[in-house]
């Protein structure tokens, strides 16, 4: 059996949003029930940066694998998947597309589990690859009625809006301020690299679901600590990873609820339409393996 070798063009062509969402939803449930072994990421120090590994074992699919990325030069990421039946290498995915799309799919599952039902008024803060992948995936779980995007560089927000119309058929309006992007929204996605809060907790309306993708430690956080005080539920895709950082999380880890537990019905994401829910995306290990496995299955 030959090894499936995929690059970014292959991922764009083969991985649609519904398939990615199904794969990570299954992995999140498996992590909660014991079907996915997903330890916190491992970092190898390389002087002026790190080589980082996340690994996972999917028992039902009889697969193990890892993802590797660096903080030295921003090299291509690598995902490799092996069969636990015969030990053969089954798939290798390299490039920069799989990671954001998998993160987008996790965010979409969180939106589906925690946001109020119905078409979404969506606010995006940040106009990079992560924000794009969130919009790409959210469309697979909810209709997007209205969407706005704000960026530190307005030209990037305008380019994001044009691309959304051309590639996704979604009308997105570029706005000038973060406050305009997040007020009176059903879902707010914050996808920045900012080490300081880019919004005020009081801008978040009752009933809003917030996803934060960027820095979330005590010394570097893109959303304010006060947001946890307003939130009724704090969600994360990996409790082990949330508690496993060298520096403490900006939100109280003891309040965190696993997204897999919500999907399984063991925890509630919201009990009231006015609840504010916050999803702290940390990247459940093994979800890249699950998405690569979905691509492997598609190729068959």
C-alpha positions as CSV (number, residue, x, y, z in Angstrom):
1,X,0.0,0.0,0.0
2,X,1.5,3.3,-1.1
3,X,1.9,6.3,1.2
4,X,-0.6,9.2,0.6
5,X,1.5,12.3,0.2
6,X,-0.5,15.6,0.2
7,X,0.6,19.3,-0.1
8,X,-1.3,22.5,0.4
9,X,-3.0,22.3,-3.0
10,X,-4.2,18.8,-2.3
11,X,-5.6,19.9,1.1
12,X,-7.5,22.8,-0.5
13,X,-8.9,20.5,-3.2
14,X,-9.8,17.5,-1.0
15,X,-10.7,18.9,2.4
16,X,-14.1,20.5,2.5
17,X,-15.5,22.1,5.7
18,X,-18.1,19.5,6.5
19,X,-15.5,16.7,6.3
20,X,-13.1,18.6,8.5
21,X,-15.9,19.4,11.1
22,X,-17.0,15.7,11.2
23,X,-13.4,14.6,11.7
24,X,-12.7,16.9,14.6
25,X,-16.1,16.4,16.2
26,X,-15.4,12.7,16.3
27,X,-11.9,13.3,17.8
28,X,-13.3,15.7,20.5
29,X,-15.9,13.1,21.5
30,X,-13.2,10.3,21.4
31,X,-10.9,12.4,23.6
32,X,-13.7,12.6,26.2
33,X,-14.6,8.9,26.1
34,X,-11.1,7.5,26.0
35,X,-11.0,6.7,22.3
36,X,-8.3,9.3,21.6
37,X,-5.1,9.5,23.5
38,X,-3.9,13.1,23.3
39,X,-1.2,14.3,25.6
40,X,-0.1,18.0,25.8
41,X,2.3,19.1,23.2
42,X,6.1,18.5,23.5
43,X,8.7,21.2,22.8
44,X,12.3,20.6,21.8
45,X,14.5,23.6,22.5
46,X,16.7,24.6,19.6
47,X,18.5,27.6,20.9
48,X,16.6,30.5,19.4
49,X,13.4,28.6,18.9
50,X,11.6,25.3,19.3
51,X,10.5,22.2,17.3
52,X,7.0,21.4,18.7
53,X,5.2,18.1,18.5
54,X,1.6,17.1,19.1
55,X,0.7,13.4,18.9
56,X,-2.4,11.3,19.1
57,X,-3.7,7.8,18.9
58,X,-7.2,7.1,17.5
59,X,-8.2,3.7,18.8
60,X,-11.2,3.0,16.6
61,X,-9.4,4.1,13.4
62,X,-6.3,2.1,14.5
63,X,-4.1,5.0,13.7
64,X,-1.3,6.9,15.5
65,X,0.4,10.1,14.3
66,X,1.9,13.4,15.0
67,X,2.1,17.0,13.9
68,X,5.4,19.0,14.0
69,X,5.9,22.7,13.6
70,X,8.7,25.1,14.5
71,X,9.2,28.5,16.1
72,X,12.5,29.1,14.4
73,X,11.9,30.0,10.8
74,X,8.2,29.2,10.3
75,X,9.0,26.1,8.3
76,X,6.4,23.9,6.6
77,X,4.3,21.9,9.1
78,X,4.3,18.1,8.9
79,X,1.6,15.6,9.8
80,X,2.4,11.9,9.6
81,X,0.0,9.0,10.2
82,X,0.7,5.3,10.8
83,X,-1.5,2.2,11.1
84,X,-1.4,0.4,14.5
85,X,-2.4,-2.8,12.7
86,X,0.8,-3.3,10.6
87,X,3.0,-0.3,11.5
88,X,2.9,1.1,8.0
89,X,3.2,4.8,7.3
90,X,-0.2,5.7,5.7
91,X,-0.2,9.4,5.1
92,X,2.1,12.5,5.2
93,X,0.7,16.0,4.9
94,X,3.0,19.0,4.6
95,X,2.4,22.7,4.3
96,X,0.5,25.4,6.0
97,X,-3.2,24.6,5.1
98,X,-4.1,21.6,7.3
99,X,-3.4,23.3,10.6
100,X,-5.6,26.4,10.3
101,X,-8.4,24.3,8.7
102,X,-8.4,21.9,11.5
103,X,-8.4,24.8,14.0
104,X,-11.3,26.3,12.1
105,X,-13.2,23.1,12.3
106,X,-12.7,22.9,16.1
107,X,-14.0,26.4,16.4
108,X,-17.0,25.6,14.2
109,X,-17.9,22.6,16.5
110,X,-17.7,25.0,19.5
111,X,-20.0,27.5,17.8
112,X,-22.5,24.7,17.0
113,X,-22.4,23.5,20.6
114,X,-22.4,26.8,22.4
115,X,-23.9,29.6,20.3
116,X,-27.6,30.4,20.3
117,X,-29.5,28.6,17.5
118,X,-30.3,30.2,14.1
119,X,-28.4,32.2,11.5
120,X,-25.4,34.1,12.9
121,X,-24.4,37.7,13.1
122,X,-20.6,37.0,13.0
123,X,-17.9,39.4,14.1
124,X,-14.2,38.6,13.2
125,X,-11.3,40.3,14.8
126,X,-8.2,39.6,12.7
127,X,-8.0,38.9,8.9
128,X,-5.3,36.3,8.7
129,X,-5.3,32.6,7.9
130,X,-6.9,31.6,11.3
131,X,-9.8,34.0,10.9
132,X,-10.4,32.8,7.4
133,X,-10.4,29.2,8.4
134,X,-13.0,29.9,11.2
135,X,-15.3,31.5,8.6
136,X,-14.7,28.7,6.2
137,X,-15.7,26.1,8.8
138,X,-18.5,27.9,10.6
139,X,-20.5,27.9,7.3
140,X,-20.7,24.1,7.6
141,X,-22.6,24.3,10.9
142,X,-24.6,27.5,10.8
143,X,-25.9,30.0,8.2
144,X,-24.1,33.3,8.4
145,X,-26.6,36.1,8.1
146,X,-24.3,39.0,8.5
147,X,-20.5,39.2,9.0
148,X,-18.1,41.9,9.7
149,X,-14.3,41.9,10.0
150,X,-11.8,44.3,11.6
151,X,-8.0,44.3,11.3
152,X,-5.2,46.3,12.6
153,X,-4.4,46.9,8.9
154,X,-7.7,48.0,7.2
155,X,-6.5,46.9,3.8
156,X,-6.3,43.3,5.0
157,X,-9.9,43.5,6.3
158,X,-11.0,44.8,2.9
159,X,-9.1,42.0,1.1
160,X,-10.6,39.4,3.5
161,X,-14.1,40.7,2.6
162,X,-13.5,40.5,-1.1
163,X,-12.1,37.0,-0.8
164,X,-15.1,35.8,1.3
165,X,-17.5,37.0,-1.4
166,X,-15.5,35.4,-4.2
167,X,-14.6,32.1,-2.7
168,X,-17.3,31.4,-0.1
169,X,-20.2,33.4,-1.4
170,X,-20.4,35.1,2.0
171,X,-21.0,38.9,2.3
172,X,-18.5,40.3,4.8
173,X,-18.2,44.0,5.6
174,X,-14.9,45.5,6.6
175,X,-15.3,47.8,9.6
176,X,-12.9,50.3,11.1
177,X,-12.8,49.3,14.8
178,X,-12.8,46.2,16.9
179,X,-15.7,47.6,18.9
180,X,-17.9,47.8,15.8
181,X,-16.9,44.2,14.9
182,X,-17.9,42.7,18.3
183,X,-20.9,44.7,19.5
184,X,-24.3,43.0,19.1
185,X,-23.0,39.8,17.5
186,X,-24.1,36.2,18.0
187,X,-20.6,34.9,17.6
188,X,-17.3,36.8,17.9
189,X,-14.0,35.2,16.7
190,X,-10.8,36.8,18.0
191,X,-7.8,35.6,15.9
192,X,-4.8,37.9,16.5
193,X,-1.2,37.7,17.8
194,X,-1.7,40.6,20.1
195,X,-0.1,40.3,23.6
196,X,-2.6,42.8,25.0
197,X,-6.4,42.8,24.9
198,X,-7.9,44.1,21.6
199,X,-11.4,44.5,23.0
200,X,-13.2,45.5,26.2
201,X,-15.2,42.8,28.0
202,X,-18.2,45.2,28.2
203,X,-18.5,45.3,24.4
204,X,-19.7,41.7,24.4
205,X,-23.5,41.6,24.4
206,X,-25.5,39.1,26.4
207,X,-26.0,35.8,24.5
208,X,-22.7,36.1,22.6
209,X,-20.4,33.2,22.0
210,X,-16.7,34.2,21.8
211,X,-13.9,32.2,20.4
212,X,-10.3,33.3,21.3
213,X,-7.5,31.8,19.2
214,X,-4.5,34.0,20.0
215,X,-2.3,34.4,23.2
216,X,-4.1,33.5,26.4
217,X,-1.4,33.5,29.2
218,X,-1.2,35.9,32.1
219,X,1.5,38.0,30.5
220,X,0.2,37.8,26.9
221,X,-3.6,37.7,26.1
222,X,-5.6,39.0,23.2
223,X,-8.9,39.1,25.3
224,X,-9.2,40.7,28.7
225,X,-9.2,38.6,31.9
226,X,-12.5,40.4,32.8
227,X,-14.2,38.4,30.0
228,X,-14.1,35.3,32.2
229,X,-16.1,37.2,34.9
230,X,-18.9,37.9,32.4
231,X,-18.8,34.4,30.9
232,X,-21.3,31.8,32.2
233,X,-19.3,29.0,30.7
234,X,-15.6,28.7,29.7
235,X,-14.9,26.0,27.2
236,X,-11.7,24.5,25.8
237,X,-10.9,21.7,23.4
238,X,-8.2,20.2,25.7
239,X,-8.2,20.6,29.5
240,X,-4.8,18.9,29.6
241,X,-3.2,21.4,27.2
242,X,-4.9,24.3,28.9
243,X,-3.3,23.3,32.2
244,X,-0.1,22.2,30.7
245,X,1.4,25.6,29.6
246,X,4.5,26.8,31.3
247,X,2.8,30.1,32.2
248,X,-0.8,30.1,33.8
249,X,-3.8,30.7,31.6
250,X,-5.4,34.2,31.8
251,X,-8.7,32.5,32.7
252,X,-9.3,30.2,35.7
253,X,-8.5,26.7,34.5
254,X,-10.7,25.3,37.3
255,X,-13.8,26.7,35.6
256,X,-13.0,25.2,32.2
257,X,-15.3,22.7,30.6
258,X,-14.2,20.3,28.0
259,X,-15.8,20.7,24.6
260,X,-16.0,16.9,24.3
261,X,-18.0,16.7,27.5
262,X,-20.5,19.1,26.0
263,X,-20.7,17.1,22.8
264,X,-21.3,13.9,24.8
265,X,-24.1,15.6,26.8
266,X,-22.2,15.4,30.1
267,X,-21.9,19.2,30.5
268,X,-24.0,22.1,29.3
269,X,-22.6,24.9,27.1
270,X,-25.4,27.3,27.9
271,X,-28.6,27.2,29.9
272,X,-30.0,30.6,28.9
273,X,-30.2,32.6,25.7
274,X,-28.5,35.5,27.4
275,X,-25.5,33.4,28.6
276,X,-22.1,34.5,27.4
277,X,-19.9,31.6,26.4
278,X,-16.2,31.7,25.7
279,X,-14.2,29.0,23.8
280,X,-10.5,29.0,24.4
281,X,-9.0,27.1,21.5
282,X,-5.7,25.5,22.4
283,X,-5.4,22.8,19.8
284,X,-6.4,19.3,21.0
285,X,-3.5,17.0,20.0
286,X,-4.6,14.3,17.7
287,X,-7.1,16.4,15.8
288,X,-4.6,16.8,13.0
289,X,-4.3,13.1,12.8
290,X,-8.1,12.8,12.6
291,X,-8.3,15.2,9.8
292,X,-5.4,13.5,7.9
293,X,-7.2,10.2,8.5
294,X,-10.3,11.7,6.9
295,X,-8.3,12.6,3.9
296,X,-6.8,9.1,3.8
297,X,-10.3,7.7,3.9
298,X,-11.5,10.1,1.1
299,X,-8.6,9.0,-1.1
300,X,-9.7,5.4,-0.9
